């Protein structure tokens, strides 16, 4: 399903469903330290009911599943949910194809609502009251994010520049370390209980980094098949020139916990 947001990529449409196969294969890359930050907050544990919005291929619920929480997960893309269900075989995760703006679970249903790598896509004036209602008393929204650092990491920077060559409208470039931006409307009903930003080294091979970049919004979710193929051929040549067979890419992670007032 195409998404159009005037604040993202200059309003150029993108569709995560186009990138679902690569997303499933190459974007389950969060290191253990990332998930440990969630556990340190005593969230997403046994006895808790969790809703993961914008779940994509279910990366967060799949990786947090062993800790015993009951997971429900939603995404607007049928292809993303299809891959999530395949990858979650044997896990009791309840997936739904629905936009976050149209979610309609009952009041006081969830202890935690998670949003990983997706918070900026939503119409928050519509979404915020829904999330507030679905949360139990003292429940929280946990917003999570991880991004490569193009100015500190030369491989990430070179790959990012190549994305911009093929898609100059892509607004995901130029990331720097900063707290997650929380829209002002959340201050009406939530308090920022915690936030943290932290450095991460994420291991890749040339193939897996190519796949990770191909599965970004600026390439796989936006370009035509021909354009993706042309970008990929050039990107593989670039990596042969600048990257060893195995390498780390410097990222940062960020977490913000919004507690229901």
Phi, psi and omega in degrees: 000128180288141176243134177233121179222120185297341180270357182236126176055037180055030177079008178287133183296149172218157184217108180297335179299332178294334185253011190299320181295315177291323178300313181297324185276326193240358185248009173269073194235005182292129180285168183303326181299328180296311180290329180297328178299325177291315180296323179298334177274002181060044180240153178065040182248173179306137181094351180255148176253124189240139169246121176256111181267147184060046191291341183064235178269021175075027184303312184292306180298325179296318183281334178268354184305319182298346183272001164097357178289160174265118187255135165240141184218142183229153174202150181285340187263122177299320181293322178296315180293324176302314178293322179300317181293321177297314183287343182260015182307129181090354178255142179271075177244129185265105183263143178224137174268104182195145174289153180297326179295337183255006178300140184217052173280164184288163175295149175057040184266322191241146173279324183220139169244123181255147177220104185249116174069027187212357194297329185282353181277347192268156169275096192290334177294331175276318189285318187306310179298326178296314180297318179301314182294322183287339181279143173288169176304132182068015176288173183215156167261130178247111181260130187232149184203146171215137181212148173288161183245097189292336182274337178265337185241116188291326179292314178299318181296318180293319179295319179297319178298326179288325174300314181295330177298319182271337182218077182295346178278350182296123183261013181270004184276166171076030183292140173228165182288126177197158175298153177296133178285122178251121181304148185301330184299338180289337181294342179291329189229353183227154170244144177283101185279335185194145166211153179205145173234138189210151182275147180219141170253122185247123183281144178216160160256172176303318183293316184288328176289321175301316179295320178298316180291322178298328181273009177278164183300325185288344180244278189298328183272353188236320189274164174287165179302319180296316180295320178298317180297316179296315178299315184295319178300316180290323180293320178297320177296318178300314182294326176298331181276325191245349188237140171289177182298322181229137184200163173259147172244128181287125178236171162231150175249156178216145180221136174226129180251116180255113184266131179297128180282000000 
